[in-house]
Structure formats: C-alpha cells, structure tokens
Amino acid sequence: MSSEKIILGIDPGTTIMGFGLIKVINKNMELIRMDELILKKYDDHYLKLKLIFERTIHIIDTYHPDEIAIEAPFFGKNVQSMLKLGRAQGVAMAAGLSREIPITEYSPKKIKMAITGNGNASKEQVAKMLQSLLKIKELPTNLDSTDGLAAAVCHFYNGGNITSEKNYSGWGAFVKQNGNRVK
C-alpha cells in the first residue's frame, strides 16, 4: 500500500514570505510548487500580516497539505525585526492551526544541515542542492521560495522524528507546550 502526503514548507517574512510544497509518495519526493508572497510594497505591518494569513489559507485550501514545516525565527540583534518576523511566523502558524494541520518548527541551522550537511550553508548552497534533488529547471531570483521548500524537505528527511524542534498538532498542543506564553 502506497503512502502519500503533501508537505508545505514556509519561510516566514514581512518583506518576502517563501512557500514550497512537496508531494511524498512512499519514500520519494517531488516538487509541487514553490512561490513567494512579496510584501515590500506595503507599508502597513498589519496589512502584511493579514496578507500572510490569507495567502497561507489559500495555499492550504488549494493544495491540502497534510503537514506544515516552518522556519523558526533566528535570534538577531534587531529586536524590532525579530518581533515582526515572529508575528509573521505566528500568523502563518495560525492559518495552519485553523485548518488543524500539524506544524513543526525547525531552526535555520537544522534546515541547512538537513539539505546540505552544513548548518552554516548559504541560501545559494541550499537552493543549488534543492535544484539538484528536485530537478528544478531554473531557480527563482529571490531565494525565499527555496527557503520555504527547504523547510518542507527538511521535514521529509526528519520523517516526523522530532527531538528538539517544536511540533504542534492543534491549538491544544500549542497551549500545552507554551503554557508560559498563554495568559
């Protein structure tokens, strides 16, 4: 009996948000689509969050992914940038949770390690490896869509065996794992 599932990978961002979808049949993966939501032209941060939510819902309702893999925000020096990135990630997660799709969060290093074998690989190295793995004819100009795709492929390689990453199957699981964040 063949097992088939679709994994949606998301690289959250408030300037460009990358998405990648793969179909896994037995132990083989194939590219369904990769795309990005360009948000640079919008000044209103709340409008950007609304667009992220709507686009994520649209992708979910169109492709019916079984699981979502999302890149966790990295810790940087600019607190405002981290806050905006965290909001973008949270809105994308809320879209998935509203459709009751299990979500797994991966650190950028874990994603890079899964794809290239090097947790410090560049975006270009990750994109080239994905191009080879999934026989992508032409890489996009912005590599945010390949970053989203990398999250999906990382999730496939991890086969659901998550140890240190966060995994949410719904609102209840999120609240249980983040009790200190809920008031």
Solvent accessible surface area in square Angstrom, and as a share of the most:
residue,aa,sasa,rsa
1,M,243,1.08
2,S,73,0.47
3,S,72,0.47
4,E,103,0.46
5,K,60,0.25
6,I,28,0.14
7,I,0,0.00
8,L,0,0.00
9,G,0,0.00
10,I,0,0.00
11,D,13,0.07
12,P,9,0.05
13,G,8,0.08
14,T,21,0.12
15,T,65,0.38
16,I,20,0.10
17,M,0,0.00
18,G,0,0.00
19,F,3,0.01
20,G,0,0.00
21,L,4,0.02
22,I,0,0.00
23,K,52,0.22
24,V,7,0.04
25,I,60,0.30
26,N,78,0.40
27,K,174,0.74
28,N,108,0.56
29,M,37,0.16
30,E,89,0.40
31,L,56,0.28
32,I,55,0.28
33,R,94,0.34
34,M,40,0.18
35,D,39,0.20
36,E,33,0.15
37,L,23,0.11
38,I,66,0.33
39,L,0,0.00
40,K,117,0.50
41,K,149,0.63
42,Y,65,0.25
43,D,145,0.75
44,D,74,0.39
45,H,27,0.12
46,Y,152,0.58
47,L,64,0.32
48,K,29,0.12
49,L,22,0.11
50,K,112,0.48
51,L,40,0.20
52,I,0,0.00
53,F,72,0.30
54,E,77,0.35
55,R,56,0.20
56,T,0,0.00
57,I,24,0.12
58,H,109,0.49
59,I,6,0.03
60,I,6,0.03
61,D,62,0.32
62,T,69,0.40
63,Y,52,0.20
64,H,129,0.58
65,P,8,0.05
66,D,70,0.36
67,E,40,0.18
68,I,2,0.01
69,A,0,0.00
70,I,1,0.00
71,E,27,0.12
72,A,19,0.15
73,P,36,0.22
74,F,118,0.49
75,F,184,0.77
76,G,34,0.33
77,K,203,0.86
78,N,87,0.45
79,V,109,0.62
80,Q,111,0.49
81,S,58,0.37
82,M,54,0.24
83,L,80,0.40
84,K,82,0.35
85,L,31,0.16
86,G,28,0.27
87,R,91,0.33
88,A,0,0.00
89,Q,12,0.05
90,G,33,0.32
91,V,30,0.17
92,A,0,0.00
93,M,14,0.06
94,A,24,0.19
95,A,0,0.00
96,G,0,0.00
97,L,6,0.03
98,S,53,0.34
99,R,106,0.39
100,E,140,0.63
101,I,13,0.06
102,P,52,0.33
103,I,0,0.00
104,T,4,0.02
105,E,22,0.10
106,Y,0,0.00
107,S,38,0.24
108,P,25,0.16
109,K,116,0.49
110,K,59,0.25
111,I,5,0.03
112,K,57,0.24
113,M,105,0.47
114,A,31,0.24
115,I,9,0.05
116,T,37,0.22
117,G,53,0.51
118,N,70,0.36
119,G,11,0.10
120,N,116,0.59
121,A,2,0.02
122,S,46,0.30
123,K,88,0.37
124,E,105,0.47
125,Q,99,0.44
126,V,4,0.02
127,A,0,0.00
128,K,126,0.53
129,M,76,0.34
130,L,0,0.00
131,Q,38,0.17
132,S,80,0.51
133,L,67,0.33
134,L,16,0.08
135,K,170,0.72
136,I,15,0.07
137,K,197,0.84
138,E,145,0.65
139,L,39,0.19
140,P,39,0.25
141,T,138,0.80
142,N,47,0.24
143,L,27,0.13
144,D,26,0.14
145,S,2,0.01
146,T,0,0.00
147,D,17,0.09
148,G,0,0.00
149,L,0,0.00
150,A,1,0.01
151,A,0,0.00
152,A,0,0.00
153,V,0,0.00
154,C,0,0.00
155,H,8,0.04
156,F,40,0.16
157,Y,94,0.36
158,N,27,0.14
159,G,48,0.46
160,G,41,0.39
161,N,121,0.62
162,I,36,0.18
163,T,125,0.73
164,S,95,0.62
165,E,32,0.14
166,K,90,0.38
167,N,60,0.31
168,Y,2,0.01
169,S,76,0.49
170,G,13,0.12
171,W,133,0.47
172,G,57,0.54
173,A,26,0.20
174,F,38,0.16
175,V,67,0.38
176,K,176,0.74
177,Q,93,0.41
178,N,4,0.02
179,G,48,0.46
180,N,138,0.71
181,R,150,0.55
182,V,69,0.40
183,K,229,0.97
